[in-house]
Amino acid sequence: MTETSSARPAISVIMPTYNTEVSFLQASVDSILSQTFRDFEFIIIDDCSTNETQDYLKTLRDERVKIIRNIENFGVSKSLNIGLETARGKYIARMDADDISLPSRLEKQFVYMENHPNVVLCGTGRRLFGARNEVKFTRIRDMETYRVKSFFYYPGPQHPTWIIRSRTLFDNNILYDEDFDYAEDYYFLIRISKIGDIRSLNEVLLLYRIHNKQVTNDLRDRHRVANIATQKKLLSELLGDVNDREATMHYQYSYEKQFNNLSDFFKCFFWYSRLVFINIRVNKYPRIKFMTFAAKLFSLTTAQSFFPSIARSIILSKNNRRR
């Protein structure tokens, strides 16, 4: 984050791109340049694309756009860090190269952050479109519960909906951890949640595109490996030494919420019991909230694995209440 007072924009929008389909990229760029809030810089980091990305980016004439082309394919985390280190805005907004921000997104997030100085990061609701169509919201009751939730699975809000207070990052030397590519947002949330409040607007302000390149087996595997590595770090902070088998087991039970057989049911029961008892001893997380959350998650995973129709009813009921 660059500290400067010379014509400092209110918001720096950061968007990495790598071989994004140009029609998707154009729709994404247009959605930012058409925002009702105008006081921003738009930093686009081309991660050494080999398609027509550069040809398209060269056509952009808006003075708010700053294009950075990586000399090689660095990956998402390093590209985001390049964007953060270039950004001059009071706030930093994230954007993905294949999504669409609704016209009032930046305006509504800016107003919220200005009125809530205790909030360090704010997301929004999102509407999935393309291969899937549904609406997703993140509900955050309090930060203690949020941190407990993040121990078990990704707590939200979704990465491309974020706006972040740049002063918080600058003062605490927070960047994306490049060791956690494909789960860079998960570990980032864990770190920043220790500094201030995280919130999410109960309004859809981003259209989140679902397409074939996002759902390949290779990409799913990379996300899984990165998420397991993130959870292994969290487990180590509570338990000490944690092996790969334990980290993978924790991910299966808490993140994927899946028992493959009755043996998994008992393994999860004893695993969660161990976590609860050790947390009671070391008091890393609020004891009652941690125990309650683990019990609820165990019940949900049991229902989802053995009584899926009941689990779907529970999840549907929760989603309806959030709306």
C-alpha positions in Angstrom: 0.0 0.0 0.0 1.6 3.2 -1.2 1.3 6.1 1.3 0.8 9.3 -0.6 -1.4 12.4 -0.3 -1.0 13.5 -3.9 -4.5 13.2 -5.5 -5.2 10.1 -3.4 -8.3 8.2 -4.6 -10.9 7.1 -2.2 -10.8 3.5 -3.5 -8.3 1.4 -5.3 -10.0 -1.4 -7.2 -7.6 -4.4 -7.6 -8.2 -7.0 -10.3 -5.8 -9.7 -11.4 -6.4 -11.5 -14.7 -4.8 -14.4 -16.4 -6.1 -15.6 -19.8 -9.7 -14.6 -18.9 -12.1 -14.9 -21.8 -12.0 -11.4 -23.2 -15.8 -11.0 -23.3 -15.9 -11.8 -19.6 -13.0 -9.4 -18.9 -14.7 -6.6 -20.8 -18.0 -7.0 -19.0 -16.1 -7.0 -15.7 -14.1 -3.8 -16.6 -17.2 -2.1 -17.9 -19.0 -2.8 -14.6 -16.3 -1.0 -12.6 -15.9 1.9 -15.0 -19.7 2.4 -14.8 -19.9 2.7 -11.1 -22.0 5.5 -9.6 -19.1 6.2 -7.3 -16.4 7.8 -9.4 -13.4 8.5 -7.1 -11.3 5.4 -7.6 -8.3 4.0 -9.4 -8.6 0.7 -11.2 -5.5 -1.4 -11.0 -5.5 -4.4 -13.4 -2.7 -6.9 -13.0 -2.2 -9.0 -16.1 -0.4 -12.1 -14.9 1.4 -12.6 -18.2 -1.7 -13.7 -20.2 -1.1 -15.5 -23.5 -4.5 -14.8 -25.1 -5.9 -11.5 -26.3 -6.0 -9.9 -22.9 -3.2 -7.3 -23.6 -4.8 -6.3 -26.9 -8.0 -5.5 -25.1 -6.4 -3.7 -22.2 -4.5 -1.4 -24.6 -7.9 -0.1 -25.8 -8.8 1.3 -22.4 -8.6 5.0 -22.3 -10.1 5.8 -18.9 -7.5 7.8 -16.9 -8.5 5.9 -13.7 -7.2 2.6 -15.2 -3.6 1.5 -14.4 -2.4 -1.6 -16.1 0.5 -3.7 -14.7 1.8 -6.7 -16.8 3.8 -9.3 -14.9 7.0 -10.4 -16.5 6.0 -14.0 -15.9 3.0 -15.9 -14.5 3.3 -15.3 -10.8 -0.1 -16.6 -9.7 -3.0 -14.9 -7.9 -1.4 -14.2 -4.5 1.7 -12.5 -5.8 -0.4 -10.6 -8.4 -2.7 -9.3 -5.6 0.3 -8.3 -3.6 1.6 -6.3 -6.5 -1.8 -4.6 -6.6 -1.8 -3.9 -2.9 1.7 -2.4 -3.0 0.7 -0.1 -5.9 -2.7 1.0 -4.4 -3.0 4.5 -3.1 -6.7 4.5 -2.0 -8.1 4.9 1.4 -10.0 1.7 0.7 -9.1 -1.3 -1.4 -11.9 -3.1 -3.3 -11.4 -6.6 -4.8 -12.7 -7.6 -8.2 -12.4 -10.8 -10.2 -11.9 -10.6 -14.0 -15.0 -12.7 -14.8 -17.5 -11.1 -12.4 -19.8 -8.1 -12.6 -20.1 -5.4 -10.0 -23.6 -3.8 -9.8 -23.5 0.0 -10.4 -23.9 1.0 -6.8 -21.5 -1.5 -5.3 -18.6 0.9 -4.5 -20.8 3.7 -3.4 -22.7 1.6 -0.9 -19.5 -0.1 0.5 -17.7 3.3 0.8 -20.6 4.8 2.7 -20.7 1.8 5.0 -17.0 1.9 5.8 -17.1 5.6 6.4 -19.9 5.2 8.9 -18.3 2.1 10.7 -14.7 2.9 11.5 -14.4 -0.3 13.6 -14.9 -2.4 10.4 -11.7 -3.4 8.6 -13.3 -5.5 5.8 -16.8 -5.5 4.3 -18.3 -7.8 1.7 -21.7 -8.1 0.0 -24.2 -10.6 -1.1 -23.7 -12.2 -4.5 -25.8 -13.7 -7.2 -24.3 -16.7 -9.0 -25.0 -16.8 -12.8 -23.9 -18.9 -15.7 -23.6 -22.6 -14.9 -25.5 -22.1 -11.6 -28.1 -19.5 -10.5 -28.6 -18.8 -6.8 -28.1 -16.0 -4.2 -25.5 -16.2 -1.5 -25.1 -14.0 1.7 -22.7 -14.1 4.6 -24.2 -13.6 8.0 -21.8 -12.4 10.7 -23.3 -12.3 14.2 -20.1 -11.4 16.2 -16.4 -11.7 15.7 -15.9 -14.4 18.4 -18.3 -16.7 16.5 -16.7 -15.7 13.2 -13.2 -16.7 14.4 -14.6 -20.0 15.7 -16.3 -20.6 12.3 -13.1 -19.8 10.4 -11.3 -22.6 12.4 -13.7 -25.2 10.8 -14.2 -23.7 7.3 -14.1 -20.6 5.1 -16.1 -18.0 6.9 -16.8 -15.5 4.1 -17.6 -13.0 2.7 -16.6 -14.1 -0.8 -13.3 -12.7 -2.0 -14.4 -10.5 -5.0 -17.0 -8.7 -2.9 -14.5 -7.3 -0.4 -13.6 -3.7 0.4 -10.8 -3.3 2.9 -9.5 -0.4 5.0 -6.0 0.1 3.5 -4.7 1.8 6.8 -5.3 -1.6 8.5 -3.1 -3.4 6.0 -0.4 -0.8 6.1 -0.2 -0.5 9.9 -0.1 -4.3 10.4 2.0 -5.2 7.4 -0.7 -7.5 6.0 -0.3 -8.9 2.5 -1.5 -12.1 0.9 0.6 -15.1 2.0 2.0 -16.5 -1.3 2.4 -19.9 0.3 -1.4 -20.2 0.3 -2.2 -19.7 -3.4 -5.7 -21.0 -4.2 -6.7 -20.3 -0.6 -5.1 -16.8 -0.3 -8.4 -15.3 0.8 -9.0 -17.8 3.6 -5.8 -17.1 5.4 -6.1 -13.4 4.7 -9.5 -13.3 6.5 -8.1 -15.2 9.5 -5.3 -12.7 9.9 -7.3 -9.5 9.5 -10.2 -10.9 11.7 -7.7 -10.6 14.6 -7.4 -6.8 14.1 -11.0 -5.5 13.6 -14.5 -6.3 12.6 -15.6 -8.0 9.4 -19.1 -7.4 8.0 -21.1 -8.2 4.9 -23.9 -6.1 3.5 -27.2 -8.0 3.2 -27.6 -6.9 -0.4 -26.5 -8.4 -3.7 -24.0 -6.1 -5.2 -21.9 -8.6 -7.3 -22.8 -11.1 -10.0 -20.5 -14.1 -9.6 -20.0 -15.9 -12.8 -19.8 -19.7 -12.7 -18.2 -21.3 -15.8 -16.4 -24.4 -16.9 -12.8 -23.2 -16.2 -13.7 -22.8 -12.5 -15.0 -26.4 -12.0 -12.2 -28.5 -13.5 -10.9 -31.4 -11.4 -7.4 -29.9 -11.4 -8.6 -26.6 -10.0 -10.8 -28.3 -7.4 -7.8 -30.4 -6.3 -5.6 -27.3 -6.0 -8.2 -25.5 -3.9 -8.6 -28.5 -1.7 -4.8 -28.9 -1.1 -4.5 -25.1 -0.3 -7.5 -25.2 2.1 -6.1 -28.2 3.9 -2.7 -26.4 4.3 -4.5 -23.4 5.7 -6.5 -25.5 8.2 -3.3 -27.4 9.1 -1.8 -24.1 10.2 -4.9 -23.3 12.3 -4.9 -26.8 13.9 -1.2 -26.4 14.7 -1.9 -23.2 16.6 -4.4 -25.1 18.8 -2.9 -28.6 19.0 0.8 -28.2 18.3 2.1 -30.8 15.9 -0.5 -31.9 13.3 0.2 -34.4 10.5 -1.2 -34.4 7.0 -3.7 -37.2 7.8 -5.2 -35.2 10.6 -5.4 -32.1 8.6 -7.1 -33.9 5.7 -9.5 -35.6 8.1 -10.5 -32.3 9.7 -11.1 -30.8 6.2 -13.3 -33.7 5.2 -15.5 -33.5 8.3 -15.7 -29.7 8.7 -15.2 -28.1 5.3 -16.7 -30.8 3.1 -19.1 -31.9 5.8 -19.1 -35.5 4.6 -18.9 -38.9 6.3 -18.2 -41.7 3.9 -19.3 -44.4 6.3 -20.2 -45.1 10.0 -16.5 -45.3 10.9 -16.1 -41.6 9.8 -19.0 -40.7 12.2 -17.1 -42.1 15.2 -13.8 -40.7 14.0 -15.3 -37.2 13.8 -16.9 -37.5 17.2 -13.6 -38.3 18.8 -11.8 -35.7 16.7 -14.1 -32.9 17.7 -14.1 -34.1 21.3 -10.3 -33.8 21.3 -10.5 -30.3 19.8 -13.1 -29.2 22.3 -11.2 -30.5 25.3 -7.9 -29.0 24.2 -9.5 -25.7 23.6 -11.0 -25.8 27.1 -7.5 -26.3 28.4 -5.7 -23.6 26.4 -8.6 -21.2 25.9 -7.6 -20.1 22.4 -11.3 -19.7 21.3 -14.3 -18.8 23.5 -15.0 -22.2 25.1 -18.8 -22.3 25.0 -19.0 -21.0 21.5 -16.3 -23.4 20.2 -18.1 -26.4 21.8 -21.5 -25.3 20.6 -20.3 -24.7 17.0 -18.5 -28.1 16.9 -21.7 -29.8 18.1 -23.9 -28.1 15.5 -21.4 -28.8 12.8 -21.2 -32.5 13.8 -25.0 -32.7 13.8 -25.2 -31.1 10.3 -22.6 -33.3 8.9 -24.3 -36.4 10.3 -27.6 -35.3 8.8 -26.0 -34.4 5.5 -24.2 -37.8 5.2 -27.0 -40.1 6.4 -30.2 -38.1 6.1 -29.6 -35.7 3.2 -33.2 -34.7 2.8 -33.3 -33.4 6.4 -30.0 -31.6 5.9 -31.3 -29.8 2.8 -34.4 -28.7 4.7 -32.2 -27.3 7.5 -29.9 -25.4 5.1 -32.9 -24.1 3.1 -34.6 -22.9 6.3 -31.3 -21.1 7.4 -31.0 -19.4 4.0 -34.6 -18.2 4.0 -34.1 -16.7 7.5 -31.0 -14.8 6.3 -33.0 -13.1 3.6 
